Amino acid sequence: MKKKEFIVITILLVISLGGIALFYIINATNQPLYVRVTSQGEVVTILPLSEDHTETFYTPSGGYNTLTISNGKAKMTDADCPDKICVKTYPISSPGETIVCLPHKLVVEVVTGNS
Amino acid sequence: MNSKAYRLVILSLYVSMALILSYVESLIPLPLPIPGAKIGLPNIITLVSLLTLGWPLTLLVVVARVLLSGFMFGGGFSIVYSLSGGLLSLLVMALILHFTKDGFSLILTSIFGAISHNLGQVIVASIVVQTSSLMLYFLILMFLAIPTGLFIGITARELMRLLDKTTIFKRLNS
């Protein structure tokens, strides 16, 4: 590998890793965290991340997504979307982290109290 | 065989090879809980095609591959994401190759192509679900695109080195 390639790759690695680190630093907070569920662009419900909870959300077309909050982490535990990508997404617990179900246009994100 | 027919044969070969690579890729699950992370095997063909046929015909290769693999292996809606990623990636790679002409690096072209593929998909996904909070998701995908883009770039470079020894492309420009 040439020197030029090595330099550009290093810069890109620093940008992406630095961006991820910066994202967590900027969003770090001691305030209570909530889980905001958005369907078709509209907020459906806001749940506290500190309480264990399981709820199933239905889309207008009849599909469903089951969201489970336990031990301060939110995870999509079941869905009938074709790709099941939301179910495979890692559990979220920090502000700004998201779980997206594209076929159902459902977004689950961790937010702080005031936003 | 005249040059036009010869070009058509090469073009069809690229489409079928890219299609098979899409299929092979769908058989390899990445052990990562990040949705949308892929190796990008069909990009090997896109790169080789860009270098040998130029961008107008490569556009055909990309669109045909995305539509066919979408209908055969994916859901109907996945075509929109693949197409937006594929087209933005092609645009970026074609521009890099155009402006760096002789001193281009296939590895860097591949990495930037992989990153812009992710960018295209995240932009369309943001529009579809009407959210602006996919920034972290994009940064994670960008980080993953560096090793996969590197791998694809090296593969494409070695493939071109082997293909240049053959007479396959000599007849393309005659």
Interface residues (C-beta under 8 A of the other chain):
Chain A: M1 K2 K4 E5 V8 I9 L12 L13 I15 S16 L17 G19 I20 F23 T38 Q40 G41 P82 D83 I85 C86 K88 T89 Y90 G96 E97 T98 V100 L102 P103 K105 L106 V107 E109
Chain B: P33 I34 P35 G36 G75 F77 S78 Y81 S105 I107 L108 I111 I115 A125 V128 V129 Q130 T131 S133 L134 M135 L136 Y137 L139 I140 M142 F143 I146 L150
